[in-house]
Amino acid sequence: MEILKQLQKMLNFNLFWKQNFIDSFTIKLEQYLSVIQIFRNSLNHWLSINNPNFLIMEITIKPFFKILLVIFLLFEGQLYSQITIDEIIAKHLEASGFENAKLDLQKFKIEGVMVQNKAFFPLIIRGVLPYKFRMDLTYNNQAYIKISNGNVSWDYNPAIDSVSSVINQSEESQNFIDRLTGGLYNYKSGLIKAELLGVVSIDDVELYKLEIFINKLVRIYYIDKLSFLIIRIDDDLAENKITYYDDYRKVGNYYLPFSLTGFEGGEAAIAMQFKTMQINPDIKDELFEKPVKHNLIK
């Protein structure tokens, strides 16, 4: 156990690794130490017979065993190498295809269904970054339409055949893409801050747990240790709002989730299942104008 303490000090062993890993590491290390101790005793016996300078060689051989043990463990893959928040985010951006900060993603069109209360609503989402955004959601063969152009947002309700409007200068399409992708490409520019909280296991999957600061918002991100893709985002810790990201597929240069499932208070609240995604398709500007009553866009 004395060697274990020295190894932990020598490797600057991080305290945030979870306790069950430390326990398993300790057991594994003690097993290796037992084997090495047998080998060392045999070697010392041979040295005592064949070398008069046995005591000197015994002293100089101790560091060799420590170095050998560390190298062996590293090759065995039993130690987690230290990794910084910068490295985790860089690997995530590389894995998802956003290492160049979405330079060629200017437009998008997504088709799929929204699921809520066991009801399915076909939807089409279109956007031109950063402002123009449109969502057509069909229910009972009628299209509920939401449009934003960077100055005004409109909502069309076919059930009462009305159009409501509100002043809105927010970047709706950019916000949607940031939500779909996690938006960690904004880390390089300093628009968001991040802190590594540690490593956790969810459903037997090892994940990096990150605390992300976006303006005044605080979110918790969980990134898969193997794929470096986002698996889960916690939005509101007090209300237990969680979104799971799944079914990643390659779209152009990117890997994007085709399944988003939102939970509130531990219960499934809403889900989006996408069928197709298009990057930089041809989108007409007229789609982002004030909706016309009974307007079904195909």
Buried (B, 14 or more C-beta within 10 A) or exposed (E): EEBBEEBBEEBEBEEEBEEEBEEEBEEBBEEBBEEBEEEBEEBBEEBEEEEEEBEEBBEEBEEEBBEBBBEEBEEEEBBBEEBEBEEBBBBBBEBBBBBEEBEEBBBBBBBBBBBEEEEEBBBBBBBBBBBBBBBBBBBEEBBBBBBBBBEBBBBBEBEEEEBEEEEBEEBBBBBBBBEBBBBBBBBBEEEBEBEBBEBEEEEEBBBBBBBBEBEEEBBBBBBBBEBBBBBBBBBEEEEEBBBBBBEBEEBBBBBBBBBBBBBBEEEBBBBBBBEEBBBEEEBEEEBBEEBEEEEEBE
